[in-house]
Amino acid sequence: MKSRRLVLACVGLILMGALMAPVPGTAQVADKDPGAFVTRLGNQTIDFLSDAAAPQHLREDRLRGLLRDGFAVERIGRFVLGKYRRTASEQSVDEFVDVFEDYIVALYAKQFSRFSGETFTVEQVVKTRRPKDSMVKTKIIPGGGGEALKVEFQVRNLGDEFKILDVRLEGVSMVLAQRDEFSAYIGNNGGKVEALTAALRKRLVTLTEPTARATTQ
């Protein structure tokens, strides 16, 4: 159970720390390499997580901004559909990608309140077989002490910016794990991407209900 909580916490930190939406009117810093990119993201995340008073809607807004700016969201969304992306219509895939982003935002925005005093460090940057890709190896140490979590970011150099393609927790690819889960669901529901999209929409209702109730009270 403890391991499960740590993994969820780490996933939340990663997703929320990719890249905070730039403040209007300020220039965005250009990162010189993948290590600097991930270091900045981690530091920005820790700074934001220290703001315990941040309301839920602000967390979701910032998470949506960082997902779009720090992660290759569309590429990831298409990838997690597996083989079914090739048989689905472009409209169905686009609708799924939109709902996928909303789902990730709603799912992990709530994880903000679980963090306090984490230490994030980049330990090594390793080139991969793909010339544009690097693996950035990091550690996240829980605020209350305990065993450090090993996290690796797969970062791609797009020339004028960096994007995160995958995150590996203790060696396990989160993108591959998501693809396996989604592919299995689609396969069990007639091979229709629309079935998965509908299921995520239902989950969204459950995830956003507490926020909706809080705003009406």
C-alpha positions in Angstrom: 0.0 0.0 0.0 2.9 2.4 0.9 4.5 1.6 -2.5 1.2 2.4 -4.3 0.9 5.8 -2.6 4.5 6.7 -3.4 4.0 5.8 -7.1 0.8 7.8 -7.3 2.5 10.7 -5.6 5.4 10.5 -8.0 3.2 10.4 -11.0 1.3 13.4 -9.8 4.5 15.3 -9.2 5.8 14.5 -12.7 2.6 15.5 -14.5 2.2 18.6 -12.5 5.8 19.6 -12.8 6.3 19.4 -16.5 6.1 23.1 -17.2 4.2 25.8 -15.4 2.3 28.0 -17.8 4.3 31.2 -18.5 3.2 34.3 -16.7 1.7 36.8 -19.2 4.1 39.5 -20.1 7.3 37.6 -19.2 9.8 35.9 -21.5 10.1 32.2 -21.2 13.6 30.9 -20.4 15.2 28.8 -23.1 16.7 25.7 -21.7 20.2 24.8 -22.9 19.9 21.1 -22.5 17.5 18.3 -21.4 19.0 18.3 -17.9 18.4 22.0 -17.4 14.9 21.6 -18.8 13.9 18.9 -16.3 15.7 20.7 -13.4 13.7 23.9 -14.1 10.5 21.9 -14.2 11.2 20.1 -11.0 12.1 23.4 -9.2 9.0 25.1 -10.5 6.9 22.2 -9.3 8.3 22.3 -5.8 7.7 26.0 -5.6 4.1 25.6 -6.7 3.4 22.7 -4.4 4.5 24.7 -1.5 1.4 26.9 -2.0 -1.0 24.9 0.0 -3.7 27.6 -0.4 -4.0 27.2 -4.1 -7.6 26.5 -5.0 -8.6 23.4 -7.1 -9.5 25.4 -10.2 -6.1 27.1 -10.2 -4.4 23.7 -9.9 -6.3 22.4 -12.9 -5.6 25.5 -15.0 -1.9 25.3 -14.3 -1.8 21.6 -14.9 -3.5 22.0 -18.3 -1.0 24.7 -19.2 2.0 22.5 -18.2 0.6 19.5 -20.0 0.3 21.4 -23.2 3.7 23.2 -22.9 5.9 20.5 -21.3 4.5 17.2 -22.7 3.9 16.0 -26.3 0.2 15.5 -25.3 -1.1 14.8 -28.8 1.7 12.4 -29.6 1.2 10.6 -26.3 -2.6 10.5 -26.7 -2.3 8.9 -30.1 0.4 6.4 -28.9 -1.7 5.1 -26.0 -4.4 4.0 -28.4 -2.0 1.3 -29.7 -3.0 -0.5 -32.9 -6.6 0.9 -32.7 -5.3 4.3 -33.8 -4.8 3.0 -37.3 -8.4 1.7 -37.6 -10.2 4.6 -36.0 -11.3 7.7 -37.9 -9.3 10.9 -37.5 -12.3 12.5 -35.8 -12.5 9.7 -33.2 -8.8 10.0 -32.5 -9.0 13.8 -32.1 -12.0 13.5 -29.7 -10.1 11.0 -27.7 -7.0 13.2 -27.4 -9.2 16.1 -26.1 -10.9 13.9 -23.5 -7.6 12.3 -22.6 -6.1 15.7 -21.7 -9.2 16.6 -19.6 -9.0 13.2 -17.9 -5.3 13.6 -17.0 -5.9 17.1 -15.7 -8.9 16.1 -13.5 -7.1 12.9 -12.2 -3.9 14.5 -11.1 -4.8 18.0 -10.1 -6.0 16.6 -6.8 -2.6 15.2 -6.1 -1.3 18.7 -5.4 -2.4 18.6 -1.7 -0.3 15.4 -1.1 3.0 17.1 -1.4 5.1 18.9 1.1 8.9 19.4 1.2 9.9 17.0 -1.6 13.4 17.2 -2.9 13.9 16.8 -6.6 17.3 16.3 -8.2 18.6 15.5 -11.7 21.4 12.9 -11.4 22.3 12.0 -15.0 21.5 12.7 -18.6 21.9 9.8 -21.0 21.6 9.9 -24.8 19.4 7.2 -26.4 19.6 5.5 -29.8 17.4 8.3 -31.1 19.6 11.3 -31.9 17.0 13.8 -30.6 16.1 11.9 -27.4 17.7 11.8 -24.0 16.8 10.0 -20.7 17.0 12.4 -17.8 17.5 10.4 -14.6 16.2 12.0 -11.4 15.3 11.2 -7.8 12.4 12.5 -5.7 12.9 12.3 -2.0 9.6 12.4 0.1 9.3 15.4 2.4 8.9 13.2 5.4 11.9 11.1 4.6 11.9 7.6 3.3 13.2 5.9 0.2 13.9 8.0 -2.8 11.9 7.4 -6.0 13.9 6.9 -9.2 12.2 8.7 -12.1 13.4 9.0 -15.7 12.1 11.4 -18.2 12.3 10.7 -21.9 12.9 14.2 -23.4 13.0 15.0 -27.1 14.9 18.0 -28.6 12.6 19.6 -31.1 15.1 22.3 -32.1 13.5 25.3 -30.4 12.1 23.5 -27.3 12.1 20.2 -25.4 9.1 17.9 -24.9 8.6 15.0 -22.5 7.5 11.8 -24.3 7.4 9.4 -21.5 8.1 9.0 -17.7 9.5 5.8 -16.2 8.9 5.1 -12.5 11.4 2.7 -11.1 12.0 1.5 -14.6 8.3 1.1 -15.6 7.1 3.2 -18.5 3.9 5.1 -17.7 3.0 5.6 -21.3 3.4 1.9 -22.1 1.4 1.0 -19.1 -1.4 3.4 -20.1 -1.3 2.0 -23.7 -1.8 -1.6 -22.3 -4.7 -0.5 -20.2 -6.5 1.4 -22.9 -5.8 -1.2 -25.6 -7.3 -3.9 -23.4 -10.4 -1.8 -22.8 -10.9 -1.0 -26.5 -10.4 -4.7 -27.4 -13.0 -5.7 -24.9 -15.5 -3.2 -26.3 -15.6 -4.0 -30.0 -12.3 -2.4 -31.0 -13.9 1.0 -30.9 -11.9 4.0 -29.7 -15.3 5.7 -29.1 -16.0 3.3 -26.3 -12.8 4.3 -24.5 -13.6 8.0 -25.0 -17.1 7.5 -23.5 -15.6 5.6 -20.5 -13.2 8.5 -19.8 -16.0 11.0 -20.0 -17.9 9.0 -17.4 -14.8 8.9 -15.2 -14.5 12.7 -15.6 -17.9 13.2 -14.1 -16.9 11.3 -11.0 -13.6 13.1 -10.8 -15.0 16.6 -11.1 -18.1 16.1 -8.9 -16.4 17.2 -5.7 -15.1 20.4 -7.4 -18.6 21.1 -8.7 -20.2 20.6 -5.3 -17.6 22.9 -3.7 -18.3 25.7 -6.1 -22.1 25.6 -5.5 -22.0 25.6 -1.7 
